[in-house]
Amino acid sequence: MALTAQRGTVAEIQGLYGPFTFTEKLLQKIWLGGEFDRAAATTTGGQRVQVLHPGKWNLLGGPDFKGARLRFAGGPMVNGDVELHLDAADWTAHGHARDPAYDAVALHVVLFPPESTAPTAGIGGREIPILVLLPLLLHDLEEYAADEAVEALANRPLSRVQEELGQLGSEELAKLLHRTAERRWRQKVHFARLRIRRLGWDAACHHAALEILGYRFNRAPMLRIAAARPLSQWARTADTAEAAFDAEAGAWSLQGVRPANHPRLRLRQYAQWAGAKPDWPTRLRALADGFAPLAIDRSSGEVRREFRFAARREEIATAICAEAVGGTRLDNLACDGFFPLLAAETGAELGGWWFHWFPGDLPPQLGRALRGLGAIGGRGQPASHGLGQGLLGWLLERERAEATSGGRGA
């Protein structure tokens, strides 16, 4: 990943499939959600920073977050505002050093490391500590941007799917969905490889499992738990799940979360899983040799029957997850975690398994769109994870193309 342009509130960065944008607003969302290694937060001057409360997101004029609660180097709690920028120089460029509205800023948070470790200068030369988030992030910048794009599509009507793709013949539609699904697969393997490089195999598996169990609403606290409590701790301590849940009190997003996805339940499931299979990442890696390469341009129904997908699913549930997790969440663990991690670690050709696998938590609107296009339906054309990802990939590529050309959104 290379930074190609960085100006004001938007940075253009070179990603796996070309440039992508990373916005100041996305940085603000990361700060608000605590999606970084808060335990390792240290200012450019070497002071440890505890973020007791990120503050209230201010969508009007003035600092980005008002009334944050911070503690520096174990000292007393500090109440103050927080200002975020992609680059530290934006503080001066935006005139904040002369603006009394920013006089209560206690911390300047930036994405990219500044050239100097000197603190930011406020009114009258007051020193404001700088916290750099880039080395603390739990994901690669491109992965944050990709997830943000998916979230942006979550509540948007998909009327244009039928308008544009409904004109294609079945063969042409299948080729398009296969092509975009393959790109999504390569991207997921790329992100998995970065995670393994950063954490090592066992920790990468541990982090991915907890993140996926957190569903999209509670990814950040689950990742913080993974960082604070390694896999070995789950294997030997019976009350780890309750302690982990309590440690993130106030950070959980529970509104609209179904009982089956409640983070306390998911943590208990993981404690059962890790307690029964403390070496589950090693067991997972050993499975790679048992998956023969599969072509994606075949009927998923036929492929599943021929290669006994139901039996492989049961093997994963039992041998890897100790029967602690089932249903669509198990399918998401396989497709969002296990298959990309295995492909990145071993080089095994698992894209076909990922494509034909059961759909997991496929958003209902994607399922309806695929059914309306005739891409799924009946025994011979079951819904699959790859078809859902293929349609999602097409939508994301459409969004990027229109954002670049200034066209209307989906």
Helices and strands as residue ranges (DSSP letters): E 2-7, E 10-15, E 18-23, H 24-33, G 38-40, E 49-53, E 56-57, E 65-72, E 77-85, H 90-93, G 96-98, G 100-102, E 105-110, E 120-121, G 123-125, E 127-128, E 130-132, G 134-136, H 141-154, H 159-165, H 170-199, H 201-213, H 219-228, H 231-236, H 240-247, G 259-261, H 263-276, H 280-287, G 288-290, H 300-306, H 309-315, I 316-320, H 327-332, I 333-338, H 339-346, H 351-356, H 364-372, H 385-405
